[in-house]
Amino acid sequence: MDWTAIRLLYLSELRAALRERAVLINGILIPLLMYPLMMWVMFSGILFVTARFESFASRVEIAGLPAEHRGLLERLEEDDGQVEITEVEAPRARAAAYREEVENRLLGGELDAALIFETTVDPPGNAEVSLLSNGSSDQSQAARGRLERALSAERSAWLDRIAEQHGLEGAEWQVFDVRSNNLATGRQMGQFVMGMMIPLFFVIMIANGCLYPAIDSTAGERERNTWETTSTLATRRIHIVTAKYLYVATMGLVAGALNAAAMVVSFRSFLGPLLARMGGGDGSGFAFELPLTSLPVLLLTAVLLGALVAAAMMILAAFARTFKEGQSMVTPVILLVIFPVVVLNDPSMSFTPALAGIPVVNVVLLLRQAIAGNVLWLQLGITVLANAAAIAACLWLASRILRVEEIATGSFEGNLFQFLRQQWRPAGGKA
């Protein structure tokens, strides 16, 4: 192998790629900008929808409110005038007809929510409450939420008053007290979220980064009629193919690394404030920071996965004569890479030595463990060996394919499976 020639051809491929708009978009711009832009759009959309809901004045009707629960009106009025309350007396004689009328008004959009109190037994104020709303209306659901919060606060206050009337202290009145305590730190929670999302999209972006270069460097050259010129260069064909393979693997590695960096920045800038707002916190609940020990593992997984996906894609794209044919032939590789990741993306799944022997799956689980700050060295070694063996097998198959002159020149009419069938067919079975 003449590595000087390979280096020159490799640099030439990279320079040509930087002049290709499609390569720049798929390999650099999309992995770098897609997630910050997507997070910003999602964050802005949620804030817009939340502000829109908060600006709605909920139209609420309350029927048969007992005197013991007049505080409910005060709690609803404290909502900065966002609740328009209509209070009516409970129609005892025509309760069923009144309820049907309220339901029709809710379904017709004339009312957002309704509370119907039906007094039952002692103590005074003990009542059965019906909360009616229209689940197909966002405004009605917002009104329901406001009523549920006010009802919960009023119920707790009423129970405290009943306890005081019976001479019970707060601690005696409570049958049991539930205290929830999350032992995970903000950094651990952030690492859990990143460990679930980054590996999945990391694999997708590496496959996307390899897709266009793999097709363009093989079928694309045949379609442009430049493959014959490239084959006449003063070097061996294996050097040309090796340079192209390294170029495709590099684009996949760059796409994966840029995507992971962009996702970490996006989580810290957009997802953290979004989760804090949705949870009513101050932003201290999640800390999206990658451990320093995960960076070498991130680079290693990008190299392993990029090399494997690039080899698989180039094998299939070598049989295509046009770019469109190359897309149809390479698409199954993307599906084969993504499918196990989606199916096995379970937080309860342990990274066992057996799973470390499955390519692609082992890379995802290794990266998840590294993001959590836990590197399992045995599984790391098995992952490297398994992926190295898979890459070596793909490269060996590629070398066997490129020895066939018909495939190298693009005159072979068929795909990988037809080629393998011809190779494995006994000599006596040939026509």
Contacts in CASP RR format, 6 or more apart in sequence:
PFRMAT RR
TARGET T0000
AUTHOR 0000-0000-0000
METHOD contacts of the structure
MODEL  1
MDWTAIRLLYLSELRAALRERAVLINGILIPLLMYPLMMWVMFSGILFVT
ARFESFASRVEIAGLPAEHRGLLERLEEDDGQVEITEVEAPRARAAAYRE
EVENRLLGGELDAALIFETTVDPPGNAEVSLLSNGSSDQSQAARGRLERA
LSAERSAWLDRIAEQHGLEGAEWQVFDVRSNNLATGRQMGQFVMGMMIPL
FFVIMIANGCLYPAIDSTAGERERNTWETTSTLATRRIHIVTAKYLYVAT
MGLVAGALNAAAMVVSFRSFLGPLLARMGGGDGSGFAFELPLTSLPVLLL
TAVLLGALVAAAMMILAAFARTFKEGQSMVTPVILLVIFPVVVLNDPSMS
FTPALAGIPVVNVVLLLRQAIAGNVLWLQLGITVLANAAAIAACLWLASR
ILRVEEIATGSFEGNLFQFLRQQWRPAGGKA
1 238 0 8 1.000
1 239 0 8 1.000
1 242 0 8 1.000
2 235 0 8 1.000
2 236 0 8 1.000
2 239 0 8 1.000
5 235 0 8 1.000
5 239 0 8 1.000
6 239 0 8 1.000
6 242 0 8 1.000
6 243 0 8 1.000
6 246 0 8 1.000
7 243 0 8 1.000
9 233 0 8 1.000
9 235 0 8 1.000
9 239 0 8 1.000
9 240 0 8 1.000
9 243 0 8 1.000
9 244 0 8 1.000
10 243 0 8 1.000
10 246 0 8 1.000
10 247 0 8 1.000
12 243 0 8 1.000
13 217 0 8 1.000
13 243 0 8 1.000
13 244 0 8 1.000
13 247 0 8 1.000
14 247 0 8 1.000
14 250 0 8 1.000
17 23 0 8 1.000
17 24 0 8 1.000
17 213 0 8 1.000
17 247 0 8 1.000
17 251 0 8 1.000
18 24 0 8 1.000
20 216 0 8 1.000
22 212 0 8 1.000
22 216 0 8 1.000
23 212 0 8 1.000
23 213 0 8 1.000
23 216 0 8 1.000
23 251 0 8 1.000
26 208 0 8 1.000
26 209 0 8 1.000
26 211 0 8 1.000
26 212 0 8 1.000
26 255 0 8 1.000
27 208 0 8 1.000
27 209 0 8 1.000
27 212 0 8 1.000
27 251 0 8 1.000
27 252 0 8 1.000
27 254 0 8 1.000
27 255 0 8 1.000
27 258 0 8 1.000
28 254 0 8 1.000
28 255 0 8 1.000
28 258 0 8 1.000
30 205 0 8 1.000
30 208 0 8 1.000
30 255 0 8 1.000
31 205 0 8 1.000
31 208 0 8 1.000
31 209 0 8 1.000
31 254 0 8 1.000
31 255 0 8 1.000
31 256 0 8 1.000
31 258 0 8 1.000
31 259 0 8 1.000
31 262 0 8 1.000
32 258 0 8 1.000
32 259 0 8 1.000
32 261 0 8 1.000
32 262 0 8 1.000
33 262 0 8 1.000
34 259 0 8 1.000
34 262 0 8 1.000
35 201 0 8 1.000
35 259 0 8 1.000
35 262 0 8 1.000
35 263 0 8 1.000
35 266 0 8 1.000
36 262 0 8 1.000
36 265 0 8 1.000
36 266 0 8 1.000
36 269 0 8 1.000
36 270 0 8 1.000
38 266 0 8 1.000
39 266 0 8 1.000
39 267 0 8 1.000
39 269 0 8 1.000
39 270 0 8 1.000
39 271 0 8 1.000
39 274 0 8 1.000
40 270 0 8 1.000
42 270 0 8 1.000
42 274 0 8 1.000
43 270 0 8 1.000
43 271 0 8 1.000
43 273 0 8 1.000
43 274 0 8 1.000
46 274 0 8 1.000
46 277 0 8 1.000
46 278 0 8 1.000
47 277 0 8 1.000
50 277 0 8 1.000
53 138 0 8 1.000
53 139 0 8 1.000
53 142 0 8 1.000
54 82 0 8 1.000
55 82 0 8 1.000
56 82 0 8 1.000
56 139 0 8 1.000
56 142 0 8 1.000
56 143 0 8 1.000
57 81 0 8 1.000
57 82 0 8 1.000
57 83 0 8 1.000
57 84 0 8 1.000
58 82 0 8 1.000
58 83 0 8 1.000
58 84 0 8 1.000
58 112 0 8 1.000
58 113 0 8 1.000
58 139 0 8 1.000
58 142 0 8 1.000
58 143 0 8 1.000
58 146 0 8 1.000
59 84 0 8 1.000
59 86 0 8 1.000
59 110 0 8 1.000
59 111 0 8 1.000
59 112 0 8 1.000
59 113 0 8 1.000
59 143 0 8 1.000
60 76 0 8 1.000
60 83 0 8 1.000
60 84 0 8 1.000
60 85 0 8 1.000
60 86 0 8 1.000
60 111 0 8 1.000
60 112 0 8 1.000
60 113 0 8 1.000
60 114 0 8 1.000
60 115 0 8 1.000
60 143 0 8 1.000
60 146 0 8 1.000
60 147 0 8 1.000
61 85 0 8 1.000
61 86 0 8 1.000
61 87 0 8 1.000
61 88 0 8 1.000
61 102 0 8 1.000
61 111 0 8 1.000
61 113 0 8 1.000
61 114 0 8 1.000
61 115 0 8 1.000
62 72 0 8 1.000
62 73 0 8 1.000
62 85 0 8 1.000
62 86 0 8 1.000
62 87 0 8 1.000
62 88 0 8 1.000
62 114 0 8 1.000
62 115 0 8 1.000
62 117 0 8 1.000
63 87 0 8 1.000
63 88 0 8 1.000
63 89 0 8 1.000
63 90 0 8 1.000
63 91 0 8 1.000
63 98 0 8 1.000
63 102 0 8 1.000
63 114 0 8 1.000
63 115 0 8 1.000
63 116 0 8 1.000
63 117 0 8 1.000
64 87 0 8 1.000
64 88 0 8 1.000
64 89 0 8 1.000
64 90 0 8 1.000
64 116 0 8 1.000
64 117 0 8 1.000
65 72 0 8 1.000
65 73 0 8 1.000
65 87 0 8 1.000
65 115 0 8 1.000
65 117 0 8 1.000
66 117 0 8 1.000
66 119 0 8 1.000
66 124 0 8 1.000
66 125 0 8 1.000
66 127 0 8 1.000
68 124 0 8 1.000
68 125 0 8 1.000
68 158 0 8 1.000
69 117 0 8 1.000
69 125 0 8 1.000
69 127 0 8 1.000
69 154 0 8 1.000
69 158 0 8 1.000
71 154 0 8 1.000
71 157 0 8 1.000
72 150 0 8 1.000
72 151 0 8 1.000
72 154 0 8 1.000
73 85 0 8 1.000
73 87 0 8 1.000
75 150 0 8 1.000
75 153 0 8 1.000
75 154 0 8 1.000
76 83 0 8 1.000
76 85 0 8 1.000
76 146 0 8 1.000
76 147 0 8 1.000
76 150 0 8 1.000
77 83 0 8 1.000
77 85 0 8 1.000
79 146 0 8 1.000
79 150 0 8 1.000
82 146 0 8 1.000
83 143 0 8 1.000
83 146 0 8 1.000
90 116 0 8 1.000
90 117 0 8 1.000
90 118 0 8 1.000
91 97 0 8 1.000
91 98 0 8 1.000
95 118 0 8 1.000
98 116 0 8 1.000
99 116 0 8 1.000
99 130 0 8 1.000
99 132 0 8 1.000
102 111 0 8 1.000
102 114 0 8 1.000
102 116 0 8 1.000
102 132 0 8 1.000
103 132 0 8 1.000
105 111 0 8 1.000
106 112 0 8 1.000
106 113 0 8 1.000
106 114 0 8 1.000
106 132 0 8 1.000
106 133 0 8 1.000
106 134 0 8 1.000
106 140 0 8 1.000
107 134 0 8 1.000
108 134 0 8 1.000
109 134 0 8 1.000
109 137 0 8 1.000
109 140 0 8 1.000
112 133 0 8 1.000
112 134 0 8 1.000
112 137 0 8 1.000
112 139 0 8 1.000
112 140 0 8 1.000
112 142 0 8 1.000
112 143 0 8 1.000
113 131 0 8 1.000
113 132 0 8 1.000
113 133 0 8 1.000
113 140 0 8 1.000
113 143 0 8 1.000
113 144 0 8 1.000
113 146 0 8 1.000
113 147 0 8 1.000
114 130 0 8 1.000
114 131 0 8 1.000
114 132 0 8 1.000
114 133 0 8 1.000
115 129 0 8 1.000
115 130 0 8 1.000
115 131 0 8 1.000
115 132 0 8 1.000
115 147 0 8 1.000
115 151 0 8 1.000
116 129 0 8 1.000
116 130 0 8 1.000
116 132 0 8 1.000
117 127 0 8 1.000
117 128 0 8 1.000
117 129 0 8 1.000
118 127 0 8 1.000
118 128 0 8 1.000
118 129 0 8 1.000
118 130 0 8 1.000
119 125 0 8 1.000
119 126 0 8 1.000
119 127 0 8 1.000
120 126 0 8 1.000
120 127 0 8 1.000
120 128 0 8 1.000
123 162 0 8 1.000
123 165 0 8 1.000
125 158 0 8 1.000
129 151 0 8 1.000
131 144 0 8 1.000
131 147 0 8 1.000
131 148 0 8 1.000
131 151 0 8 1.000
133 140 0 8 1.000
133 141 0 8 1.000
133 143 0 8 1.000
133 144 0 8 1.000
134 140 0 8 1.000
134 141 0 8 1.000
135 141 0 8 1.000
135 144 0 8 1.000
159 173 0 8 1.000
160 170 0 8 1.000
160 173 0 8 1.000
163 169 0 8 1.000
163 170 0 8 1.000
163 172 0 8 1.000
163 173 0 8 1.000
182 189 0 8 1.000
184 192 0 8 1.000
185 287 0 8 1.000
186 284 0 8 1.000
186 285 0 8 1.000
186 286 0 8 1.000
186 287 0 8 1.000
187 287 0 8 1.000
187 289 0 8 1.000
188 372 0 8 1.000
189 285 0 8 1.000
189 286 0 8 1.000
189 287 0 8 1.000
190 267 0 8 1.000
190 286 0 8 1.000
190 287 0 8 1.000
190 288 0 8 1.000
190 289 0 8 1.000
191 289 0 8 1.000
191 290 0 8 1.000
191 291 0 8 1.000
191 371 0 8 1.000
191 372 0 8 1.000
191 373 0 8 1.000
192 347 0 8 1.000
192 372 0 8 1.000
193 267 0 8 1.000
193 271 0 8 1.000
193 286 0 8 1.000
193 288 0 8 1.000
194 263 0 8 1.000
194 264 0 8 1.000
194 267 0 8 1.000
194 288 0 8 1.000
194 290 0 8 1.000
194 371 0 8 1.000
195 367 0 8 1.000
195 368 0 8 1.000
195 371 0 8 1.000
195 372 0 8 1.000
196 345 0 8 1.000
196 347 0 8 1.000
196 368 0 8 1.000
197 263 0 8 1.000
198 260 0 8 1.000
198 263 0 8 1.000
198 264 0 8 1.000
198 367 0 8 1.000
198 371 0 8 1.000
199 341 0 8 1.000
199 345 0 8 1.000
199 363 0 8 1.000
199 364 0 8 1.000
199 365 0 8 1.000
199 367 0 8 1.000
199 368 0 8 1.000
199 371 0 8 1.000
200 341 0 8 1.000
200 342 0 8 1.000
200 345 0 8 1.000
200 364 0 8 1.000
201 259 0 8 1.000
201 263 0 8 1.000
202 256 0 8 1.000
202 259 0 8 1.000
202 260 0 8 1.000
202 301 0 8 1.000
202 302 0 8 1.000
202 305 0 8 1.000
202 364 0 8 1.000
202 367 0 8 1.000
203 305 0 8 1.000
203 337 0 8 1.000
203 338 0 8 1.000
203 341 0 8 1.000
203 360 0 8 1.000
203 363 0 8 1.000
203 364 0 8 1.000
204 338 0 8 1.000
205 252 0 8 1.000
205 255 0 8 1.000
205 256 0 8 1.000
205 258 0 8 1.000
205 259 0 8 1.000
206 252 0 8 1.000
206 253 0 8 1.000
206 255 0 8 1.000
206 256 0 8 1.000
206 259 0 8 1.000
206 302 0 8 1.000
206 305 0 8 1.000
206 306 0 8 1.000
206 309 0 8 1.000
207 309 0 8 1.000
207 333 0 8 1.000
207 334 0 8 1.000
207 337 0 8 1.000
207 338 0 8 1.000
208 255 0 8 1.000
208 334 0 8 1.000
209 251 0 8 1.000
209 252 0 8 1.000
209 254 0 8 1.000
209 255 0 8 1.000
209 256 0 8 1.000
210 248 0 8 1.000
210 249 0 8 1.000
210 251 0 8 1.000
210 252 0 8 1.000
210 255 0 8 1.000
210 306 0 8 1.000
210 309 0 8 1.000
210 310 0 8 1.000
210 313 0 8 1.000
211 313 0 8 1.000
211 327 0 8 1.000
211 330 0 8 1.000
211 334 0 8 1.000
213 247 0 8 1.000
213 248 0 8 1.000
213 251 0 8 1.000
213 252 0 8 1.000
213 310 0 8 1.000
214 248 0 8 1.000
214 310 0 8 1.000
214 313 0 8 1.000
214 314 0 8 1.000
214 317 0 8 1.000
214 330 0 8 1.000
215 313 0 8 1.000
215 317 0 8 1.000
215 320 0 8 1.000
215 323 0 8 1.000
215 326 0 8 1.000
215 327 0 8 1.000
215 330 0 8 1.000
216 323 0 8 1.000
217 244 0 8 1.000
217 247 0 8 1.000
217 248 0 8 1.000
217 314 0 8 1.000
217 317 0 8 1.000
218 244 0 8 1.000
218 314 0 8 1.000
218 317 0 8 1.000
218 318 0 8 1.000
218 320 0 8 1.000
218 326 0 8 1.000
219 317 0 8 1.000
219 320 0 8 1.000
219 321 0 8 1.000
219 322 0 8 1.000
219 323 0 8 1.000
219 325 0 8 1.000
219 326 0 8 1.000
220 322 0 8 1.000
220 323 0 8 1.000
221 227 0 8 1.000
221 230 0 8 1.000
222 320 0 8 1.000
222 321 0 8 1.000
222 322 0 8 1.000
222 410 0 8 1.000
223 321 0 8 1.000
223 322 0 8 1.000
223 323 0 8 1.000
227 409 0 8 1.000
227 410 0 8 1.000
228 409 0 8 1.000
230 240 0 8 1.000
231 237 0 8 1.000
231 240 0 8 1.000
231 408 0 8 1.000
231 409 0 8 1.000
233 240 0 8 1.000
237 402 0 8 1.000
237 408 0 8 1.000
238 399 0 8 1.000
238 402 0 8 1.000
241 314 0 8 1.000
241 398 0 8 1.000
241 402 0 8 1.000
244 314 0 8 1.000
245 310 0 8 1.000
245 311 0 8 1.000
245 314 0 8 1.000
245 395 0 8 1.000
245 398 0 8 1.000
248 310 0 8 1.000
248 313 0 8 1.000
248 314 0 8 1.000
249 303 0 8 1.000
249 306 0 8 1.000
249 307 0 8 1.000
249 310 0 8 1.000
249 311 0 8 1.000
252 302 0 8 1.000
252 306 0 8 1.000
252 309 0 8 1.000
252 310 0 8 1.000
253 302 0 8 1.000
253 303 0 8 1.000
253 306 0 8 1.000
256 302 0 8 1.000
257 298 0 8 1.000
257 299 0 8 1.000
257 302 0 8 1.000
260 298 0 8 1.000
260 302 0 8 1.000
264 288 0 8 1.000
264 289 0 8 1.000
264 290 0 8 1.000
267 286 0 8 1.000
267 288 0 8 1.000
268 288 0 8 1.000
268 289 0 8 1.000
271 286 0 8 1.000
271 288 0 8 1.000
272 283 0 8 1.000
272 286 0 8 1.000
272 288 0 8 1.000
273 283 0 8 1.000
275 283 0 8 1.000
275 285 0 8 1.000
275 286 0 8 1.000
276 282 0 8 1.000
276 283 0 8 1.000
276 284 0 8 1.000
276 285 0 8 1.000
276 286 0 8 1.000
290 298 0 8 1.000
290 371 0 8 1.000
291 370 0 8 1.000
291 371 0 8 1.000
291 373 0 8 1.000
293 370 0 8 1.000
293 373 0 8 1.000
293 375 0 8 1.000
294 367 0 8 1.000
294 370 0 8 1.000
294 371 0 8 1.000
294 373 0 8 1.000
294 375 0 8 1.000
297 366 0 8 1.000
297 367 0 8 1.000
297 370 0 8 1.000
297 375 0 8 1.000
297 380 0 8 1.000
298 367 0 8 1.000
298 370 0 8 1.000
300 384 0 8 1.000
301 363 0 8 1.000
301 366 0 8 1.000
301 367 0 8 1.000
301 370 0 8 1.000
304 363 0 8 1.000
304 383 0 8 1.000
304 384 0 8 1.000
304 387 0 8 1.000
304 388 0 8 1.000
304 391 0 8 1.000
305 360 0 8 1.000
305 363 0 8 1.000
305 387 0 8 1.000
307 387 0 8 1.000
307 391 0 8 1.000
308 359 0 8 1.000
308 360 0 8 1.000
308 387 0 8 1.000
308 390 0 8 1.000
308 391 0 8 1.000
308 394 0 8 1.000
309 333 0 8 1.000
309 337 0 8 1.000
311 391 0 8 1.000
311 394 0 8 1.000
311 395 0 8 1.000
311 398 0 8 1.000
312 333 0 8 1.000
312 394 0 8 1.000
313 330 0 8 1.000
313 333 0 8 1.000
314 398 0 8 1.000
315 394 0 8 1.000
315 397 0 8 1.000
315 398 0 8 1.000
315 401 0 8 1.000
315 416 0 8 1.000
316 326 0 8 1.000
316 329 0 8 1.000
316 330 0 8 1.000
316 332 0 8 1.000
316 333 0 8 1.000
316 415 0 8 1.000
316 416 0 8 1.000
317 326 0 8 1.000
317 329 0 8 1.000
317 330 0 8 1.000
318 398 0 8 1.000
318 401 0 8 1.000
318 402 0 8 1.000
318 407 0 8 1.000
319 329 0 8 1.000
319 407 0 8 1.000
319 412 0 8 1.000
319 414 0 8 1.000
319 415 0 8 1.000
319 416 0 8 1.000
319 419 0 8 1.000
320 326 0 8 1.000
320 328 0 8 1.000
320 329 0 8 1.000
321 410 0 8 1.000
329 415 0 8 1.000
329 416 0 8 1.000
337 360 0 8 1.000
340 358 0 8 1.000
340 360 0 8 1.000
340 361 0 8 1.000
341 360 0 8 1.000
341 361 0 8 1.000
341 364 0 8 1.000
344 361 0 8 1.000
344 364 0 8 1.000
344 365 0 8 1.000
345 364 0 8 1.000
349 355 0 8 1.000
349 365 0 8 1.000
351 362 0 8 1.000
351 365 0 8 1.000
351 366 0 8 1.000
351 368 0 8 1.000
351 369 0 8 1.000
351 376 0 8 1.000
351 379 0 8 1.000
352 379 0 8 1.000
353 378 0 8 1.000
353 379 0 8 1.000
353 382 0 8 1.000
355 361 0 8 1.000
355 362 0 8 1.000
355 365 0 8 1.000
355 379 0 8 1.000
356 362 0 8 1.000
356 365 0 8 1.000
356 366 0 8 1.000
356 378 0 8 1.000
356 379 0 8 1.000
356 380 0 8 1.000
356 381 0 8 1.000
356 382 0 8 1.000
356 383 0 8 1.000
356 386 0 8 1.000
357 382 0 8 1.000
357 383 0 8 1.000
357 386 0 8 1.000
358 386 0 8 1.000
359 386 0 8 1.000
359 387 0 8 1.000
359 390 0 8 1.000
362 379 0 8 1.000
362 382 0 8 1.000
362 383 0 8 1.000
362 386 0 8 1.000
362 387 0 8 1.000
363 383 0 8 1.000
363 387 0 8 1.000
365 379 0 8 1.000
366 376 0 8 1.000
366 379 0 8 1.000
366 380 0 8 1.000
366 383 0 8 1.000
369 375 0 8 1.000
369 376 0 8 1.000
369 379 0 8 1.000
400 423 0 8 1.000
401 407 0 8 1.000
401 416 0 8 1.000
401 419 0 8 1.000
402 408 0 8 1.000
404 412 0 8 1.000
404 419 0 8 1.000
406 412 0 8 1.000
407 419 0 8 1.000
412 419 0 8 1.000
END
